[in-house]
Amino acid sequence: MNQDFDADVIVVGSGALGSNAAFELAKLGKSVIILEAGEHIPRWKIVENFRNSSNKGNYNSPYPNEPWAHHSYDEQYIENTGSFEFRPGMLKLVGGTTWHWAAACWRYLPNDMKLKTLYGVGRDWPLEYSELEPYYVRAEIALGVCGSDTQDQSGQGGGAFPPRSSPYPMAPEGDTYLFQRLRERMAPAGYHFIHEPNGRATEPYDGRPACSGNNNCMPVCPIGAMYSGDVHARHAEQAGAKLITDATAYKLEKGADDKIVAIHYRSSTGADVRLTAKYFIVAAHGLETPKLLLISEVANSSDQVGRNLMDHTGQGLQFIADEPLWPGRGAVQQGGIFNRRDGEFRKERASVKHSISNNVPNIAVAKRLIAQGVYGKELDERIRHDAARWVDVSTVYETLPLQTNTVRPSRTRKDALGIPMLVVNYEVGDYVKAAKSGVTEDYAHFVQLMGGTVVEDNTGYQNRDHLMGTVIMGANPKDSVVNHECRTHDHANLFLATTGVIPASGTINPTLAGVALSIRMADIIAREV
């Protein structure tokens, strides 16, 4: 390393994407510094916090919420100005938000990546599925993904799809009884049930034990069978990377040649530090990454930083079936119904995915019954009866990048370090609204097929915590922030490792694609440093 620099590469953020990029670089002998706004919290402490929490339904409650490192459920952290209350479950600690995800590890379809070309709406990715496929394989190995290699994940009932060059690292877990019975009763009506590939060990893997079915993936896997970003933060450190916690990046410093020359961070103790590097990777979540670019006044010649915010805006259905299905055994979700994932209809309306939730439903069941005035022995009996028959469908819609859906630094709210917090403006687009009637039809059919009694079938649009678009990827520097390498158009040595680069949302969780892109960018940087 040139001793004029503090590191070859500085990575801002220790979540799954940043830590995977850092590990790939460190194991190749590059000097790497990782900056993390939060602290390292051991798993046992998070589990203890959850057990002691009085608000079990708040998945952020077991995690730190510091005045200098807020989690996203802090009311002061995000100010919403649109009609939709946009509040995803973001965390700030070593390992990031994958501490409390459901570990869904889907691949995008080739058609998802050519939305504009094929269907005339939205945007295309500036790279082909075939270019990303080898990195999907590496991401699946890194995260320890279990999955089925035989299913058509497009939901159209064909052969194995999308194309794969290598099998999943692990076989899928056995189907839950809930999943079996729903499929047996609903598949004859034409619904295609697809197993969800997930970052959950079905055998000992990379120091992680096999899943034992705790059903506590959200807010925390108590044994670490589910992948979380701290795995690769640890791997990166073991490979030689330096991890600095309590280090909130607040400025990227631009040099005379338009390259980034330094990053500035502050700590809760009052330290204000400037670090230099040859290359910089910002991996600070789909909200914080554009904020850092905007307050630094970099990478925004296109005026697209902080625009095009997408979530898989969703809705839900809960009903009580006519037979015991026993949800709550095993992982919190195992798959779902994908009939509406792809097709010519995407020219006019969003694609849709219905996931089958497998959470223990007792709290939701009890709240409903108590609100109805049920108490005592009858309450106990009804909880047992209803919880055994509870069906929870979580639906997501494909969304399009709208420039008016934005994230901006706040002009009125600052954290304890004096750094601006966030203002989000989000509206549900017409493309989503056009698909809602089909979802309503599906819901009615699901209830009919299962002899169900509806609890709630119009819960309104909901957050799904799948942030995309805010530093959008594209071939044209005039309408995008990064190119196909995730390199910013404006600064040759600044890369963005965030699902915020994704330009077309599809209906699947974007984390695996984000990790694949991060590993790919690490290869590119390693060749240049």
N, C-alpha and C positions, 0 to 999 in steps of 0.2 A: 504493500500500500504506500502511496505517496504520503509522506509524513506531513504534508501541508494540509491534509484533511483529517478530520476526526474519525471518519469511516469511509469505506467504499460506498456503502448504501445505508441510508437512514430510512426506517420504516415507521410511519406514524400509525399506531394501532396494533394491538396484539390479538385481535380476533382471529377467526379461522382463516380469513383471506390473507391478512398481513403476516401471521405467523407461518403459514405455509410458504409464502414467498421468502420470508426471512430464513427459514430452514433450508430451502433449496439453495439459496445463495451462500449461507454459512457452510454447508457441507461441501461446497466447491472451493472453500478456502477464502471467500470474500469476507472482509471485515464488515460487520453489520451491527447497527444500533437500533433497538426497538424502543419507541417511546409509547408509554401507556398512561393515560390520564388517571386511571384508577389504580387500585392496589391488587396485590395477589391475595386471594382469599382461599384457604384450603376447603376442599369439598366437605369435610366433616363439619366445618363451621357453617356452611350454607345449609346443610341438612339440619343442623341444630336450630338455625334461625327459622327454617320452615316449620319445624315441629313446634316451636315456641310462638309462631305467628298466630294472631287472632284473625287474620284475613287470608285464609288459605286460597281464595280465588284470585288473589293479586299475585301474579307470577313474578313480579319485581320485588315483592316485599322481603324475601330472604336475602336480598343483595344490597350492597351499600348504596346510599343516596347522599353523597357528600355535597356541601355547598360549592365545592370546586369541581365536582364530578357527578352531576345529577343523572339519575336514570330518567327515562322518558315519561314515567307516570307522575313525576313531580309536576304539580299544576303550573309552576312558574317556568318550567323548562321550555315548553312549547306553547306559543300563543296561536290559536287558530283563528283565521279571518274568513274562511269559507264556510259553507253550509254543512260540510262534513267534518266531524270531529276526528281529526287525524292524530292518532296517538299510538304509535307502534311500541312494542315492548323492548326498547333498547336498554342495554346495560353498559356500564363503564367499569371494567375490571379486567385483569389478565385473563384472556380467553374470550372476552366479548360476549355477544348476545347468544351464541350457540350453547351457552350454559343451560338455556331453557327453551330450546327449540324442540320440535318433534322428530328431528333428524331425517326429514324427507330428502332424498337424494336422487331426484329425477334428472334425466337429460331432456334438453329441448329437442323437438322434432326438426328435421331439415326444413319442413314447411314453416315452422315457427320463425326460423331465421330468414325467411324470404317472404314476409308478410306483404310488403308493398308490391313486390313483383308478382306474386301469385294472386293476391286478393284485392290489391288496389287501395289498401288502407295502411295507416301507420308508417312504419319504417322497416327497412331491411337491416340485418346485421351486415357489417362490412367484411365478413369472412364466412366461409362455407362450413357446414357441419363437418365435412371430412377433414378440414383443417383443425377443428377443435377436438375431434374424436380421440386422438392419442392422449390428449391432456385430460379428457374425461376419464380415461382408463387410469391415469396416474392419480387423479383426484379421488377416484373410487378406492384405490389402494391406500392412499394417505388417510382417508376417513374411515376405512374399514367397512365398506358398504356390503350389505347382504341384499340379494335380490334374485328375481327370476329371469333367466335368460330365454325363456320360451314364449313370453307373452307379447302381443301387439300393444305397446303402450300408447299408441294413437287412439285406442278404444274402438277401432273399426272392425275387430274380430278376425284379423288376418294372422299371418305368421309373425315370428319374432321381429320386433321393430322398436326403435330405430336400429340401424346397423351398428354392430359392435365388433371390435377386433380382438377382444379378450373377455372372458367370462367375469362375472362379479367375483370379488375376493372370497365371499362367503355365500353359502346357500341361504335361502330365506328361512325365517322362523316358521313354525307350523301355524296353520290358519286357526284363528280363534273360533270358538263356537259361534259367537256373534256373526263373524264374517261368513262362516259356513252356512248358517241358517238363512241369512239375508240373500246370499247368492243362490241357494237352492230354491228359494221361493220367488226371487225376482229375476234371475237370469232367464227363465223360460219366457218372460215377457220381452226379452231382447236387450236387457241391460248387461253390459260387459263389465265385469268386476276385474280390476287389475290390482295385483299386489304392488305395494309401494316399496321401492328400493329405499333402504334407510341405513344411516350411519350407526348401526346398532350391532354389536358383536353377537353372533350366534355360536361362537366358539371363542376361546381365549385368543386375543388378537392385539398385538402391539402393546402389551402390558395391561390391556383391558380385559376384565372377566366377561364371560358370556352373560347375556341378559337373563335375569331370573324373574322377570315379569312383575317388577315392583309397581308398575303403572304410575310412576312418579316422574316421568320424563320431563314434564313441565310441572313445577318449576326447577327440579334438579333430579338427575339420575343419582340415587344414593350410593351406587357402587362404581360408577364410571364406565359401565358397559356402553352407554351412548357416547358418541364422539362429542367433544367440545373443544373449542379453540385452544384451551390451555395445554392440550396434548402437544401441539406443535410449537407453542411458546416454549414449553419445556425442551422439546427436541432441538429447537433453534439455539437455546442457551447451551445445551450439551454439545452442539456442533461449533460453539464458539461465539455466538451472537451475545451482545450485551443488552440486557433488558433494564430499562430505567422506568420505574413506576412513579406515580404522583408527578407526571410530566405532561402537562397539557400544552400541546402545540398551538400557538396563536399567530404565527407569522412565517410565511415562506418568503425568503429574501431573494429577489431577482438581481442578477448581475448585468453587466453591460452588454453581454452577448445573448441576452434573453434566456440563458440557462439559470437554473436555481442554484444559488451558491451556499445558502445556509437556511437553517430552520431555528426558530426561537421558541422556547417553551418556558412555562412558569410552573412552580410547585406551590403547594399549600403552605410551605415554610417561608415563602417569600423569595426563593431563588428565581432568578431570571437568566436563562442560559442560552447561548448561541452555539450551534453545532454546525460544522461544515461536512460536506460529503460530495462525492462525484455524482451520485444518483440519489433520487428521493422517490419513495413510494408512499402515497397517502392512502391509508387503509382504515379510515375513521368513520365507517358506516355511511349509509346513503343520505343521511341528514348532515352529519358533521363534516364530511368531506367537502361538499360544496360550500359550507359555511367557511371553512378554513381558506378555500380558494378566494372567496368573495372578500373576506376581511383582509386578505393578503394582496388583493388586486392582481391576481395572476390567472392565466389559463382561460381567460374569458373574452377573447377577441370576437367570438361568435355570439356573445350575449346569451349563451345557453346554460351556463353554470347556474344551478339551482332551479332550472325550469324542467318541464316534462316529467314531473314527479308522478310515478305510478305505484300503486299497490294493487294486489289482487283483491280489489273491493269485493266483499262477499255478503252472504246472508246465510240464515240457518233454519233448520227444521228440527223440531223435537216432537216425538210422538211416543205413545205407549202401545206396543205391539200386543197381539193376542196370544203370545206364548212367551215363556221365559227365554231370554237370549244371553243373559249373564254378561253384560258389558263390564269392563274394568279389569279383565284378566289379560296380562301381557302388555305390550306397548300401547301408547295412547292413540295411535292410529296405525292401520295396516294397509290401507288402500282405499279404493273407491270405484266410482262409476265414471267412465270416460267417453261415453257415446258422443258427447258434444264437444270433444276436444279438437277435432279437425274436420274440415269440409268446406264446400263452396259457400255455405252460409256465412262464413267469416267475411265475405265481401260486405255484408250488411249488419251483422251483429256479432257480439263477442262469443268466443268459445267458452266452455263451462266445464268445470270439474266438480263432482260431488264426492267429498271424502267422508268416510264413515268414522266418526269419533268413537274412541274406545275408552274414554275416561271413566273412572268410577263416578257414577252420577248421584251419589247419595245426598250431597249438599244441595244440589239443584232440586232434587226430588223433595227433600225435607222443607226447603224454603217455600216451595209451591204449596205443599200440604198445610204448613203452618199458616200461610196466608189465607187458606180456605177455612181456617178455624179447626183443624184436626190436631188433637193432642192425645197424650197418654198412650195407653195400650193400642188404641186404634192407629195412632201416628206410627208407632213401631211396626205394626203389621202392614200398614200402607207403604211405608218406606221399603220394606222387604219386597212387597208385591210389585210396586211401580219401578223400583230400581232394577229389578231383574228383567223387566220388559222395556226399558228405556232405549229409544233409538235417537241418536243425535247425528244429523247430517250437516256437515260444514261445507258450504258451496263457495267456490271462487270464480270470479269472472276475469277473463282477459281484459286488459285495459290498454288504451292508446296513449301515447305521449302527447299531452296537451301543454302548450307553453304557458298557459295561465295557471297551471298547477305548480306551485312554487314553494321553495324553502329559501328563507332569507335570514341574515343576522338581524337580531332584534335591535331596534334603535332606542328602546326604553328599558330593557331588562338585561342585566349583566350578572354573571356568577360572582362568587367570592374572589375570583382572581381578576375581575374587571373585564372579562371576555364576554362578548355578546352571547345571549341565548338565541332561541329560534322563533321565527314566525313562519307558519305554514298556511298556505291557501290551497284548499283542495275541494274540487267539485266532482261529482260522479258524472261521467260523460254520456252522451246519447248512445254510443256504441254499446255500453253496458246496459243501459236502460232498454235497448231494443231486444236484449236477450232474456229479460226478466220473465216474459210470458211463458217461455219454454221451461224455465225453472219452476214456475208455478204449476205447470202441467205435470212435470216430473214429481213434484212434491205430492200432488194429489194421487198420482199413480202409486208412489211408494206406500203411502198410507193405506190405500185400497188393497194392495198386494199383501200387506202384512196385517190386515184386519185391525188397523190402528185407530187410536183416539188421539187427535191432535192436541198437543200442548201449546205449541207456537209455530206458525207457518209463515209469518211475515214479520221477522224481527228487524227489518230495515237493513240498510247497508252497513257493513261492519269492517273494521280493520282486519287485515290479514298479515301484517308485519313483513311483507315481501317488497322491500323498497327497490325501485329501479328508476332509471331515466334521468336522474338529477345531474349527472356528469356524462351525458349521453355519447355513445360511440357512433362514429360514422366516417365515411370516406371523405366528406367535404368539410374542410376546416371552417367554412362559413356557417354551417348549421349543426356542428357537433363539437364536443370538447376533447375527445380522445379518438385516436385511430384504431385500426384493428388489433394493434399490439397493446392497447390501453395506455399508450404514450400520448401525453397531451400535445395537441397540434402546435401550441405556442412555445413549448419548452422541451427540448429534446431529451433532457435528463429527468423529467418529472413524469411518473407513472401513477395511475390511480387503480388501486386494488379494492374494488367495491362493486356490489351488484348495481350500484348507481350508473354504471356504464351501459347496462343492458338496454337496447333500444326497442325491443319488442317483447312483451311480457309473457306471451302464451298463457297457460293456466297452471304452470308447475312452479314449485318452490325454486328460487334462483340460486341457492347457496352452492350447489355442486358446480354449476356453471361458473360462479364467481371464483371458486377454488381452482378450477381448471384454467381459467384466464390468468389467475395469479401465478400458478406454476409456470405457465407459458411465458409470462412477462419476466419471471426470474431467469428463465433460460436466455431470453433476449438480452437482459441486462448483464448477465454473467459473460456473454460473448463480447460485450463492449467495455466492461470495466477493466 
